[in-house]
């Protein structure tokens, strides 16, 4: 089973998924490459900073910025694959000898040609910040699969963990699904849940759910490889869609006693 990951360069949260997946499953599957877009893709940097500063508050955002900056510096140093933790995708991929490529929009003809030459059986999206178009969706013979941290079709769109906490869900969902041209609309392959710990912050819950998601993704890849996967058609009449929260919604999140960090 030859798989390629499409993701984004995020040392704060998404790296947790890959640390867990590589540690437990890198020897089971042939990971031909991790193709990594910049954080949040084409979203303007200034807008992203404003949104995160609003969500985490100035103090929390400063702590995250320091954590991110420290990770990027320490990520330049080599680490063995049995290290207890990693600081960047580059550092992690180097330790596991898995090719890493920085890319822009994965729908470009140049990237599609490169991907076709590597001939993946399956493409896995882990928070890739671009909508996959038809040519990319049809490239791998076993398809494209995405992980979304919500019980689809509910909580489609952005920030699903935030919105589940906001709506006082005591259990957050996880859906692994085939990617369709409409975002978060493809048939599901697995749905799981994770209990929210008392007093747990958004930051902690996201990192914990990413690690949990790595094991769920491995189960799905294993099923696809053995052709034993079960496909679940999702009832879109029950769908709900969310974008990044407004200042008013973030204030309400805090008023309800939830913490971002």
C-alpha positions in Angstrom: 0.0 0.0 0.0 1.7 3.2 -1.2 0.3 6.3 0.5 1.0 10.0 0.3 -0.1 12.5 2.9 -1.3 16.0 2.0 -1.2 18.3 5.0 -0.1 21.7 6.3 2.9 22.9 8.2 1.6 23.2 11.7 3.9 22.3 14.6 1.3 23.1 17.3 -1.4 20.5 16.5 -1.1 18.5 13.3 2.4 17.4 14.1 0.8 15.3 16.9 -1.0 13.2 14.3 2.1 12.4 12.4 4.2 11.7 15.4 1.7 9.1 16.5 1.1 7.6 13.0 4.8 7.3 12.2 5.7 5.8 15.6 3.1 3.1 15.3 2.5 2.5 11.6 5.4 3.8 9.4 6.7 0.2 9.1 3.3 -1.1 8.1 2.6 1.2 5.2 4.8 2.6 2.4 4.7 6.3 3.0 6.1 7.7 -0.3 5.9 11.4 0.7 4.4 14.0 2.9 3.4 17.0 0.8 3.1 20.0 3.1 1.3 23.3 2.3 1.9 26.4 4.4 -0.3 26.9 7.4 -3.9 27.7 6.5 -2.9 27.7 2.8 -3.7 30.9 0.9 -5.5 32.5 3.9 -4.0 35.9 4.5 -1.4 35.9 7.3 -2.8 39.1 8.8 -6.3 37.7 9.0 -5.1 34.4 10.5 -3.2 36.3 13.2 -6.2 38.5 14.1 -8.4 35.4 14.3 -6.1 33.5 16.5 -5.3 36.5 18.8 -9.1 36.9 19.2 -9.6 33.2 20.0 -6.7 32.7 22.4 -6.5 36.3 23.8 -3.3 38.3 23.7 -1.7 36.4 26.5 -2.7 33.0 25.0 -1.7 34.0 21.5 1.7 35.1 22.8 2.2 31.8 24.5 1.3 30.0 21.2 3.6 32.2 19.2 6.4 31.5 21.6 5.7 27.8 21.4 5.6 27.9 17.6 8.8 29.9 17.3 10.6 27.6 19.7 9.4 24.6 17.8 10.6 26.0 14.5 14.1 26.7 15.9 14.4 23.3 17.7 13.0 21.7 14.6 16.2 22.5 12.7 18.1 20.1 14.9 18.3 16.4 14.0 16.5 13.9 16.3 16.4 10.1 16.2 13.1 8.4 15.4 12.9 7.0 19.0 12.9 10.6 20.4 10.0 11.3 22.8 8.9 14.3 20.7 9.5 16.3 17.6 9.3 20.0 16.8 8.7 20.2 13.1 7.5 18.1 10.2 10.9 18.4 8.6 12.6 17.0 11.7 10.1 14.2 12.0 10.3 13.2 8.4 14.0 13.3 8.4 14.2 11.0 11.4 11.9 8.5 9.7 13.5 8.9 6.3 10.2 9.9 4.7 10.4 12.5 1.9 8.9 15.8 2.7 8.0 18.4 0.0 6.8 22.0 0.6 4.0 22.7 -1.9 1.5 25.4 -2.7 -2.0 24.5 -4.1 -2.0 20.7 -4.7 -4.5 21.2 -7.6 -1.8 22.8 -9.9 -0.8 20.9 -13.0 2.8 20.8 -11.9 2.0 19.1 -8.6 -0.5 16.7 -10.2 2.2 15.6 -12.6 4.7 15.0 -9.8 2.2 13.1 -7.8 1.2 10.9 -10.7 4.9 10.0 -11.2 5.1 8.7 -7.6 2.0 6.6 -8.2 0.3 6.5 -4.8 -2.4 3.9 -4.3 -4.1 6.2 -1.7 -4.0 9.9 -0.9 -4.6 10.9 2.7 -5.5 14.5 3.7 -4.8 15.6 7.2 -6.0 19.2 7.5 -4.9 20.0 4.0 -6.1 23.6 3.6 -7.3 23.3 0.0 -10.4 21.8 -1.7 -9.4 18.9 -3.9 -10.5 19.2 -7.5 -11.5 16.5 -9.9 -8.1 15.7 -11.4 -6.5 15.3 -7.9 -9.5 13.2 -6.6 -9.2 10.8 -9.5 -5.4 10.3 -9.4 -5.0 7.5 -6.8 -6.7 4.3 -7.7 -7.9 3.7 -4.2 -9.1 7.3 -3.8 -8.6 10.3 -1.5 -9.4 10.1 2.2 -9.8 12.9 4.8 -10.0 13.0 8.5 -12.5 15.5 10.1 -12.7 15.9 13.8 -16.5 16.0 14.1 -19.4 13.5 13.7 -20.2 14.4 10.1 -22.6 15.5 8.6 -22.8 17.7 11.8 -20.1 20.3 12.3 -18.9 20.6 8.7 -16.4 23.4 7.9 -13.9 25.1 10.1 -12.9 24.7 13.8 -15.1 21.6 14.5 -13.6 21.0 17.9 -14.3 24.6 19.0 -17.9 24.3 17.8 -18.6 21.0 19.6 -17.3 22.5 22.8 -19.3 25.7 22.2 -22.5 23.6 21.9 -21.6 21.8 25.1 -21.0 18.4 23.5 -19.6 16.1 26.2 -18.2 13.8 23.5 -16.5 15.0 20.3 -16.7 13.1 17.1 -14.3 12.0 14.4 -15.1 11.0 10.8 -12.8 9.5 8.3 -14.3 9.8 4.8 -13.7 9.7 1.1 -13.2 13.1 -0.3 -15.9 14.5 -2.6 -15.8 17.7 -4.6 -18.2 19.3 -2.0 -16.3 19.8 1.3 -17.0 17.2 4.0 -19.7 15.5 1.9 -18.0 12.2 0.9 -19.2 8.9 2.3 -17.7 7.9 5.7 -15.4 5.0 6.3 -15.2 5.3 10.1 -16.8 7.3 12.8 -15.4 7.5 16.4 -15.9 9.6 19.5 -13.7 10.9 22.3 -15.0 12.0 25.7 -14.1 15.6 26.7 -12.2 15.6 30.0 -13.6 17.8 32.8 -12.1 21.3 32.5 -10.2 20.4 29.3 -9.0 23.3 27.2 -9.6 23.5 23.4 -5.8 23.4 22.9 -5.4 20.1 24.9 -8.5 18.5 23.3 -7.3 19.2 19.7 -3.9 17.7 20.4 -5.4 14.6 22.1 -7.9 14.1 19.2 -5.1 14.4 16.6 -3.2 11.5 18.3 -6.4 9.5 18.6 -7.1 10.2 14.9 -3.8 8.7 13.8 -4.8 5.3 15.1 -8.3 5.6 13.5 -6.7 6.5 10.2 -4.4 3.5 10.3 -7.4 1.2 10.9 -9.1 2.7 7.8 -6.0 2.4 5.6 -5.6 -1.2 6.7 -9.2 -1.9 5.8 -8.8 -0.3 2.4 -5.7 -2.3 1.7 -7.5 -5.5 2.5 -10.7 -4.4 0.7 -12.7 -4.8 3.9 -13.8 -1.2 4.4 -17.4 -0.3 5.1 -18.8 2.7 3.4 -21.4 4.8 5.3 -23.7 7.2 3.4 -24.2 10.3 5.5 -27.7 11.9 5.8 -27.0 15.4 4.6 -30.4 16.6 5.9 -28.8 16.5 9.4 -25.8 18.6 8.2 -24.6 21.8 9.9 -21.8 24.0 8.7 -19.6 26.4 10.7 -16.9 29.0 9.9 -14.4 30.7 12.1 -16.2 32.1 15.2 -17.0 35.8 15.5 -15.8 37.9 18.4 -19.3 37.6 20.0 -19.2 33.8 19.8 -15.7 33.7 21.2 -16.8 35.8 24.2 -19.8 33.5 24.7 -17.4 30.5 24.6 -15.4 32.1 27.5 -18.6 33.1 29.4 -19.7 29.5 29.4 -16.5 28.6 31.2 -14.5 27.1 28.3 -10.8 27.8 27.8 -9.0 28.0 24.5 -5.6 27.4 26.2 
